[in-house]
Amino acid sequence: MDINVLIVEDEPHSGNMLKEMVANLRPEWKIEALLQSISETVEWLQQHEQPAIIFMDIELADGNCFSIFDQIHVDSGIIFTTAYNEFALKAFQLNSIDYLLKPIKEVDLLRSIEKVENAIERITNNVRPDIDYRHLASTILNAKQDYRQRFIISKRESFFKLSVEEIAYFYFDNRVTFAVTYDNKQHVLNQALDKIEQELDPKTFFRTNRQSIVNVEAIDRFETYFSGKLVVKLIHNLNDKIIISRAKATLFKEWLNQ
């Protein structure tokens, strides 16, 4: 099935990764362009036939993507890519459009692609849901960001609270998830690392690899490693070997440089 696709993403590394994943999953699809801003997207849509699908990041370098819809009518099928948590994203489900949470996983991308393919007959025949993007923008932007603030930790027969701000990094080892505080104390958590990642503020925490998530305030420096990888050094020598893959190295630098 031939499908024209547009990607709107202001982080070059994230955009290229998404482009590669789409090309890998659906090599017959034609990716028309990879755009990075509101102004660039509006200009492109004014000059070209609208694609069947647009992958669109919510927060772009020059503002919020919803302002695009104030400047031009868009009737493409849109899959939003975003770091917003799942509570705020209920509005997307109510409006019969799809979304992908960052960092985007291939299994989630495939789910969105299959969802679009199932509705492709409606898209090609211009029988689309009547979506009020302005109302959607208001709902999303005014939604409270309910990132996790604390964890309940059990110790013997007692329980105590552990503030997220006290946690330097999380790691997974031997099927157990740990939270490590700045004083190098380790606490067992009864949650998978993937679930914890979704509940943390992405501006403060970064998923460095499959085994760890690090707090930006815990980072002292990072150094080059072999094969294009990076090794992250934490303050107080909390952990001397958190490795970031070559594929995530640029994304990590961009996150750290915000």
Backbone torsions as a table, in degrees:
resi	resn	phi	psi	omega
1	MET	NA	117.9	-179.0
2	ASP	-82.0	123.5	-178.2
3	ILE	-132.2	134.3	174.3
4	ASN	-90.9	134.8	-173.1
5	VAL	-130.1	142.4	173.5
6	LEU	-122.4	136.7	177.5
7	ILE	-115.8	127.0	177.6
8	VAL	-118.7	108.8	-174.4
9	GLU	-155.0	123.6	-174.9
10	ASP	-85.1	-8.9	174.9
11	GLU	-97.1	109.6	-174.7
12	PRO	-53.6	-42.5	-178.2
13	HIS	-64.2	-46.2	179.4
14	SER	-62.7	-40.8	179.2
15	GLY	-63.0	-43.7	-179.8
16	ASN	-68.4	-36.4	177.2
17	MET	-64.7	-42.9	178.1
18	LEU	-63.7	-42.5	178.5
19	LYS	-59.0	-43.7	-180.0
20	GLU	-66.6	-39.2	180.0
21	MET	-66.4	-43.2	178.5
22	VAL	-62.6	-44.8	-179.7
23	ALA	-63.1	-33.9	179.6
24	ASN	-72.4	-41.3	-178.1
25	LEU	-78.1	-35.2	-178.5
26	ARG	-136.8	76.7	-177.4
27	PRO	-62.7	-20.3	179.6
28	GLU	-79.7	-12.9	178.7
29	TRP	-75.3	145.5	179.5
30	LYS	-104.0	115.3	177.3
31	ILE	-87.0	108.6	-172.7
32	GLU	-70.3	-42.2	-176.5
33	ALA	-164.6	157.9	173.3
34	LEU	-119.2	106.6	-174.1
35	LEU	-107.4	158.8	-171.7
36	GLN	-124.0	-5.5	-174.4
37	SER	-145.4	167.9	176.4
38	ILE	-63.9	-50.1	-176.4
39	SER	-61.7	-41.5	179.8
40	GLU	-65.6	-38.4	-179.3
41	THR	-68.9	-44.6	179.1
42	VAL	-60.9	-45.0	-179.7
43	GLU	-62.8	-41.8	-179.6
44	TRP	-64.6	-44.5	-178.7
45	LEU	-66.7	-29.4	177.3
46	GLN	-71.6	-24.9	-173.7
47	GLN	-105.0	-8.5	-177.1
48	HIS	-131.3	160.0	173.2
49	GLU	-67.5	135.9	-175.7
50	GLN	-66.8	137.1	-179.2
51	PRO	-74.5	167.1	177.8
52	ALA	-69.2	-35.4	-174.8
53	ILE	-134.1	139.2	171.8
54	ILE	-125.2	123.4	168.7
55	PHE	-89.1	118.5	-170.8
56	MET	-131.5	121.2	173.8
57	ASP	-71.9	142.2	-178.4
58	ILE	-74.2	-49.5	-178.0
59	GLU	-96.2	111.9	179.5
60	LEU	-108.5	168.6	-173.9
61	ALA	-59.4	-34.9	-177.0
62	ASP	-105.9	21.7	175.4
63	GLY	136.0	-167.3	-179.1
64	ASN	-87.5	136.8	-172.9
65	CYS	-61.1	-21.3	-177.0
66	PHE	-66.6	-18.9	176.7
67	SER	-68.5	-17.3	175.0
68	ILE	-59.0	-40.1	-175.3
69	PHE	-76.0	-11.8	172.7
70	ASP	-79.5	-18.9	-174.1
71	GLN	-105.7	-23.3	-177.9
72	ILE	-153.3	143.2	177.3
73	HIS	-76.8	128.4	-179.7
74	VAL	-119.6	123.4	178.2
75	ASP	-118.9	16.6	175.4
76	SER	-72.9	159.7	170.5
77	GLY	-75.8	124.6	-173.7
78	ILE	-111.9	131.3	171.6
79	ILE	-114.0	111.0	-178.6
80	PHE	-79.6	141.6	172.8
81	THR	-113.8	131.5	-169.1
82	THR	-160.5	157.8	174.1
83	ALA	-99.6	2.9	177.9
84	TYR	-60.7	144.9	-178.2
85	ASN	-75.9	169.8	-171.5
86	GLU	-68.4	-21.4	178.8
87	PHE	-68.4	-46.5	179.7
88	ALA	-67.1	-25.8	-174.3
89	LEU	-81.2	0.1	177.1
90	LYS	-59.1	-30.1	179.7
91	ALA	-62.2	-33.5	179.0
92	PHE	-64.2	-43.5	-179.3
93	GLN	-63.4	-38.4	-179.1
94	LEU	-67.3	-24.8	-179.0
95	ASN	-96.7	11.9	173.9
96	SER	58.7	34.7	172.1
97	ILE	-123.3	169.6	-173.5
98	ASP	-112.4	167.4	179.4
99	TYR	-148.7	158.5	175.8
100	LEU	-127.9	127.8	177.6
101	LEU	-83.1	136.0	175.8
102	LYS	-82.9	146.3	-4.7
103	PRO	-71.4	136.5	-173.6
104	ILE	-72.5	129.4	176.9
105	LYS	-101.7	145.8	-175.4
106	GLU	-60.7	-36.0	-179.2
107	VAL	-64.9	-35.9	178.2
108	ASP	-73.1	-37.4	176.8
109	LEU	-61.9	-43.6	179.1
110	LEU	-61.9	-39.3	177.5
111	ARG	-59.7	-44.4	179.9
112	SER	-65.7	-41.6	179.3
113	ILE	-61.0	-44.7	-179.7
114	GLU	-66.2	-34.3	177.2
115	LYS	-64.2	-43.1	178.6
116	VAL	-65.7	-41.8	-179.7
117	GLU	-62.4	-35.9	178.8
118	ASN	-66.4	-24.8	-178.8
119	ALA	-106.3	10.9	-171.6
120	ILE	-64.9	-28.4	178.9
121	GLU	-64.7	-40.0	176.6
122	ARG	-66.5	-38.4	-178.2
123	ILE	-66.0	-46.6	-177.0
124	THR	-69.3	-24.4	178.4
125	ASN	-95.4	10.5	179.5
126	ASN	58.7	27.7	174.5
127	VAL	-99.2	83.7	-173.8
128	ARG	-110.4	154.5	174.9
129	PRO	-63.4	145.4	-179.7
130	ASP	-82.7	94.5	-175.1
131	ILE	-100.4	126.3	175.8
132	ASP	-91.5	95.7	-174.7
133	TYR	-65.7	-31.1	179.7
134	ARG	-66.8	-41.8	176.9
135	HIS	-65.6	-39.8	178.2
136	LEU	-61.3	-42.1	179.4
137	ALA	-60.4	-45.1	-179.1
138	SER	-62.2	-41.7	-178.9
139	THR	-64.5	-45.0	-177.7
140	ILE	-70.3	-48.0	-174.1
141	LEU	-69.2	-26.6	179.9
142	ASN	-93.2	-2.1	179.7
143	ALA	-71.1	137.1	179.9
144	LYS	-70.1	134.1	178.6
145	GLN	-83.7	93.7	-175.0
146	ASP	-86.9	61.7	174.8
147	TYR	-71.7	150.8	-177.5
148	ARG	-62.0	138.0	-179.1
149	GLN	-107.3	-25.2	-175.6
150	ARG	-159.1	164.4	174.0
151	PHE	-123.8	150.5	172.7
152	ILE	-95.7	122.5	-177.6
153	ILE	-109.6	133.2	177.3
154	SER	-99.6	139.5	178.2
155	LYS	-144.1	110.6	-173.0
156	ARG	57.2	-117.4	-178.6
157	GLU	-104.4	11.4	-178.1
158	SER	-114.1	163.0	177.4
159	PHE	-131.8	142.8	175.3
160	PHE	-143.6	161.3	-177.5
161	LYS	-94.2	144.2	177.4
162	LEU	-123.1	114.2	-180.0
163	SER	-69.4	141.0	177.5
164	VAL	-59.4	-33.6	-179.0
165	GLU	-63.9	-21.5	179.8
166	GLU	-83.1	-10.4	-172.5
167	ILE	-92.2	122.6	179.0
168	ALA	-81.6	-41.5	177.3
169	TYR	-162.6	160.9	174.6
170	PHE	-112.8	148.1	172.6
171	TYR	-148.1	156.9	-177.9
172	PHE	-117.9	127.0	-178.7
173	ASP	-149.8	130.8	176.6
174	ASN	53.4	43.0	176.0
175	ARG	70.1	18.5	178.5
176	VAL	-126.8	137.7	177.6
177	THR	-99.2	132.9	-179.2
178	PHE	-121.7	146.5	168.1
179	ALA	-110.5	128.7	-178.2
180	VAL	-112.2	123.1	-178.4
181	THR	-86.4	172.3	-176.4
182	TYR	-66.1	-20.4	176.0
183	ASP	-92.1	15.8	174.1
184	ASN	66.5	27.7	173.1
185	LYS	-91.7	139.4	-177.5
186	GLN	-106.4	135.8	-179.0
187	HIS	-129.0	132.3	179.9
188	VAL	-78.8	133.3	178.0
189	LEU	-114.3	143.2	-179.3
190	ASN	-94.9	44.6	178.9
191	GLN	-140.9	150.2	176.0
192	ALA	-73.4	152.1	-178.7
193	LEU	-62.7	-35.2	179.0
194	ASP	-62.1	-41.4	179.7
195	LYS	-68.1	-42.8	178.7
196	ILE	-60.7	-41.8	-179.8
197	GLU	-56.1	-41.4	-178.9
198	GLN	-67.0	-24.5	-174.9
199	GLU	-94.2	-5.8	-177.0
200	LEU	-97.8	152.1	176.5
201	ASP	-68.9	117.0	-176.4
202	PRO	-66.6	-14.2	176.0
203	LYS	-78.9	-20.4	-177.7
204	THR	-103.1	-34.0	-175.9
205	PHE	-118.6	143.4	-179.3
206	PHE	-128.9	133.2	176.8
207	ARG	-80.5	99.3	-174.3
208	THR	-73.3	-35.4	178.6
209	ASN	-163.9	-170.8	-177.4
210	ARG	-66.0	-23.3	-174.0
211	GLN	-101.7	-9.3	-172.7
212	SER	-150.3	154.3	173.5
213	ILE	-131.4	132.1	-174.3
214	VAL	-119.0	144.5	176.0
215	ASN	-84.6	133.2	-177.6
216	VAL	-58.7	-32.0	-178.7
217	GLU	-72.0	-14.8	-179.7
218	ALA	-90.8	-8.3	-175.9
219	ILE	-82.8	127.5	175.2
220	ASP	-93.4	-47.7	-179.5
221	ARG	-167.3	172.8	171.1
222	PHE	-135.7	153.7	-176.4
223	GLU	-131.2	155.3	176.8
224	THR	-69.2	148.5	-177.8
225	TYR	-130.9	177.2	-177.3
226	PHE	-71.4	155.2	177.5
227	SER	60.3	31.7	176.4
228	GLY	79.8	5.6	179.5
229	LYS	-81.5	170.3	175.3
230	LEU	-123.6	149.8	171.7
231	VAL	-118.5	127.2	-176.2
232	VAL	-96.9	128.4	177.8
233	LYS	-103.9	128.9	-179.2
234	LEU	-97.2	158.4	177.9
235	ILE	-63.7	153.6	177.8
236	HIS	59.8	18.8	-179.5
237	ASN	54.5	38.5	-178.6
238	LEU	-62.0	-38.4	178.0
239	ASN	-155.1	123.7	-172.0
240	ASP	-99.7	6.1	-176.8
241	LYS	-150.8	63.6	170.6
242	ILE	-92.7	115.8	-172.6
243	ILE	-98.9	135.5	174.1
244	ILE	-113.8	129.3	-176.3
245	SER	-66.9	163.2	177.2
246	ARG	-59.5	-37.6	-178.3
247	ALA	-65.7	-30.3	-176.9
248	LYS	-101.3	-2.4	-174.1
249	ALA	-60.9	-47.0	-179.3
250	THR	-65.6	-42.0	178.7
251	LEU	-61.2	-40.1	178.4
252	PHE	-63.7	-43.2	179.5
253	LYS	-63.2	-41.4	178.8
254	GLU	-64.8	-41.0	178.2
255	TRP	-62.9	-45.1	-177.1
256	LEU	-68.3	-24.4	-175.2
257	ASN	-93.8	9.7	-178.6
258	GLN	-67.0	NA	NA
